[in-house]
Amino acid sequence: MEKKSALEFFHAQPNNWNCAQCILKTYQLRTQLSDEDIERDYRSKGGGKAPEGLCGALYASRVLLGEDSKEAAELTEDFRKELGAVTCLGLKRDLHVPCTRTVSTADTLLSKRLEKR
């Protein structure tokens, strides 16, 4: 079965997943997080509320790789190179990058890294 893209979950009903949640939902088979876990633990990580103001999609991708791992650092740098910033505020307010693009970019970068594992 082919993996869905994170965009298919982003703001989709009935859950209305945010940017962080849609990344985790996309990789749910890998993480074994339940929908309840994703709701409880990551609802508060979207909309610029992830630690250090990170984009929620980037934050969730880092969580999946291991936040302090070399892979997470490389993904963060690749995300910055592609979109120009890593914080929600920098992306949305300063660069006018839509959330759909941040979600898609994070999903693509994460998928490439996970395929190598």
N, C-alpha and C positions, 0 to 999 in steps of 0.2 A: 504494500500500500504506500503510495506516494505521500510524503509529508505535505501538509497544508502550509501556506505561507502565513507569516504572522499578520499580514494585512487582512487575511480572511477572518481573523479573530478580533482585530482592532475595532472597538466600539460596536461589535456585532451583538445582536440581541440573542438570548435574553440576558447575558451577563454584562454587556457593555464594558468589556475588558479595556483597561487603559494601556499605555505604551509598555510599561513593565510587564503587566499581566499577559499581554498577548504574546510576548516572547516566551514566557514560561509555559503558557498553554500550548504553543507550537511544539515545544520540546518536552511535553508532559510525559511521554513514554520513557524518555531518558531520565527525567528527574524523579518520576514516581510521585510527584506532588498531586494531590487531589484538587478538584475545583475549589473545595472549601479552603484548602491551604493557600491556594493562589489568591483567593478572595481575602482571606484574613491577613495574610502576611505581606501582600503586595499591592493592595488597593491604595495604600498610603504612599506608594513609591512613584506614582505618575504625576504629571502636571508640575514638574519642577521640584517635587518633594523628596526625591531620592537623595541619599547622603551627598553632601558637597554640591548640591544643586545639579548633579549629573542628569542627563537625559535618561528617562526611565527605561527606555529600550536598551540603551548602552549599559545602564546599571544591571539590568536583568541578565544581559549577555555576559557581563563580568562575573556575576554570581554563578552562572552555569559553568564557567571556565575555572572558577576559583579566584576570588577577588584579588588576591595578592600574587597570582601566578604571572609568569612571564607571558603566557598566552593572553591573559587579560590586559596586560600592559600594551602588548602589540596590537590587540584589537582596538584598544582605546586610541592609540596613535593613528591607526588606519582610519578610524572613524573621524578623527580630527582632520586628517589630511583630505578626506573625501568631502566632509561637510563644513569644515572651517571652525568648529567649536565642539565642545563636549557637554556643556551645560545647557539645560533647557532654556534658560534666559538668553544665553548667547545665541543659540540656534533660532529660537522663535522671535525674540524681540530685535536682536541686532542683525541677524542674517536673513530673517523671514523664511526659514526653512520649515516647511509643513511637517507635522508629526507623521504623516504617512511616509514621508521620505526618510525620516529618522528610523522609523520602525523597519522599513524595507532594507535600509542600509545595515542596521544592526543584525537583522535576520540573515542577510547575505554573508556578512563578515563572520558571523558565528557559525553558520552552516559550513563554510569553507574550513574553519578550524576543526570542527567536530568530525568532518569527513576524514581528516588526517589521523584521527585517533585510532 
